[in-house]
Amino acid sequence: MTDMLITARHALPLLAVAQAQKELTHNEALTLIDALVHSAVEAGPINDPPSDPAPGQCWLVGDNATGGWHDHAKAIALWTVGGWRFAAPRAGMIVTRLTDRARLRFDDGAWVEPRPIAVPSGGSTIDAEARSALAKLILHLAAQGLLISG
């Protein structure tokens, strides 16, 4: 399959002129699109594939991948009825991790988690209204997966 035509961004398979069994190429592209559009992953990055995945579930592959994920470090792994499919991440990709609702971004070759921000405390002058407003802001940003409150 080294001669297969692919898209520039996500390496989705393209149909070729006079290609036999075009439905296979088309279905493979739709499977990858299904995993990448509004991407949500079960968990990750993790190194070991889950033992009992359901079709359509995705994970972020860790740096030291094992088993069926070997040689797919940092990829998005999608389980299908036909086995594992992988999509290489691109800079700026964002996924929602379902275990904690965090939104991870792929940047500088790694999946970056939101940084925790502590609730305001301390200081010599305490402004209860300001602290309350900041605490609500942090809560809402955390609920959107933009940061993790600490």
VMD Tcl script that draws the C-alpha trace (Angstrom):
set ca {
  {0.00 0.00 0.00}
  {2.95 2.34 -0.43}
  {1.35 3.80 -3.57}
  {-1.90 4.72 -1.80}
  {-2.98 8.33 -2.22}
  {-3.61 10.14 1.07}
  {-4.76 13.56 2.25}
  {-2.12 16.02 3.40}
  {-3.35 16.71 6.95}
  {-4.62 13.44 8.41}
  {-3.38 10.87 5.88}
  {-6.92 9.80 4.99}
  {-7.00 7.38 2.07}
  {-8.13 8.83 -1.25}
  {-9.83 7.07 -4.14}
  {-7.75 6.47 -7.24}
  {-8.90 6.53 -10.85}
  {-10.13 3.08 -11.93}
  {-9.55 1.72 -8.43}
  {-11.16 -1.62 -7.64}
  {-13.14 -1.98 -4.41}
  {-13.42 1.77 -3.80}
  {-15.76 1.09 -0.88}
  {-12.83 -0.22 1.19}
  {-10.86 2.99 0.78}
  {-13.95 5.12 1.32}
  {-14.98 3.21 4.46}
  {-11.46 3.46 5.91}
  {-11.49 7.23 5.41}
  {-14.92 7.52 7.06}
  {-13.72 5.42 10.01}
  {-10.78 7.77 10.60}
  {-12.94 10.87 10.17}
  {-15.38 9.44 12.72}
  {-12.54 9.24 15.25}
  {-11.05 12.66 14.49}
  {-14.06 14.98 14.19}
  {-14.95 16.32 17.64}
  {-12.46 13.84 19.01}
  {-13.07 12.32 22.43}
  {-10.79 9.70 23.97}
  {-11.54 7.30 26.80}
  {-8.21 7.95 28.54}
  {-4.55 8.56 27.95}
  {-1.86 8.91 27.17}
  {-1.43 5.27 28.20}
  {1.04 2.65 26.98}
  {-1.00 -0.56 27.17}
  {-4.05 -1.17 24.96}
  {-7.27 -1.87 26.87}
  {-8.22 -5.54 27.15}
  {-11.87 -5.21 26.09}
  {-12.44 -2.12 23.92}
  {-15.77 -1.37 22.24}
  {-15.94 -0.33 18.59}
  {-15.64 3.45 18.26}
  {-13.69 3.97 21.47}
  {-10.44 5.95 21.20}
  {-7.36 6.37 23.42}
  {-4.22 8.47 23.37}
  {-1.19 6.22 23.00}
  {1.70 6.85 25.40}
  {5.39 7.20 24.58}
  {6.26 3.55 25.41}
  {3.42 1.75 23.64}
  {3.07 -2.02 23.98}
  {1.12 -4.82 22.32}
  {-1.08 -3.78 19.41}
  {-0.02 -0.18 19.93}
  {3.73 -0.85 19.47}
  {5.24 1.67 17.02}
  {2.28 4.08 17.39}
  {3.51 6.35 20.22}
  {1.45 9.54 20.72}
  {-1.18 8.49 18.15}
  {-4.93 8.44 18.58}
  {-5.89 4.76 18.69}
  {-9.38 3.80 17.50}
  {-10.85 0.32 18.06}
  {-13.00 -0.98 15.18}
  {-14.57 -4.35 14.45}
  {-11.56 -4.88 12.17}
  {-8.98 -4.07 14.86}
  {-6.91 -1.02 15.77}
  {-6.70 2.05 13.53}
  {-4.29 4.89 14.27}
  {-4.24 8.58 13.45}
  {-1.06 10.58 13.86}
  {-1.65 13.80 15.80}
  {-0.90 17.19 14.30}
  {0.14 20.36 16.09}
  {-2.89 22.11 17.52}
  {-5.19 19.07 17.64}
  {-7.49 19.08 20.66}
  {-9.19 16.05 22.19}
  {-11.49 15.70 25.17}
  {-10.44 13.03 27.66}
  {-13.65 11.44 28.93}
  {-12.24 10.22 32.28}
  {-11.90 13.76 33.62}
  {-13.32 15.95 30.80}
  {-9.94 17.63 30.31}
  {-9.16 19.03 26.88}
  {-5.67 18.01 25.78}
  {-3.78 19.78 23.01}
  {-1.02 18.30 20.86}
  {1.87 20.77 20.98}
  {5.63 20.42 20.49}
  {5.31 16.67 19.87}
  {3.36 15.85 23.05}
  {-0.18 15.81 24.44}
  {-0.39 18.77 26.83}
  {-2.85 18.74 29.73}
  {-4.38 21.90 31.17}
  {-2.28 23.32 33.98}
  {-3.83 23.35 37.45}
  {-4.62 26.74 38.93}
  {-4.95 27.02 42.69}
  {-7.89 28.76 44.31}
  {-6.76 32.15 45.66}
  {-5.60 32.19 49.29}
  {-3.28 34.14 51.60}
  {-2.24 37.77 51.42}
  {-2.56 40.56 53.93}
  {-5.77 42.07 52.55}
  {-8.59 39.67 51.85}
  {-11.25 40.72 49.39}
  {-14.02 38.11 49.70}
  {-15.86 39.30 46.58}
  {-12.73 39.09 44.42}
  {-11.88 35.62 45.73}
  {-15.45 34.47 45.15}
  {-15.39 35.78 41.57}
  {-12.02 34.15 40.87}
  {-13.16 30.85 42.38}
  {-16.28 30.87 40.16}
  {-14.17 31.69 37.10}
  {-11.79 28.80 37.86}
  {-14.75 26.47 38.40}
  {-16.29 27.41 35.04}
  {-12.99 27.13 33.17}
  {-12.42 23.70 34.72}
  {-15.95 22.63 33.73}
  {-15.08 23.51 30.13}
  {-11.91 21.44 30.32}
  {-9.72 24.49 29.86}
  {-7.86 24.00 33.14}
  {-7.79 21.80 36.18}
  {-8.69 23.43 39.48}
  {-6.36 22.56 42.29}
}
mol new
graphics top color blue
foreach p $ca { graphics top sphere $p radius 0.5 }
foreach p [lrange $ca 0 end-1] q [lrange $ca 1 end] { graphics top cylinder $p $q radius 0.2 }
display resetview
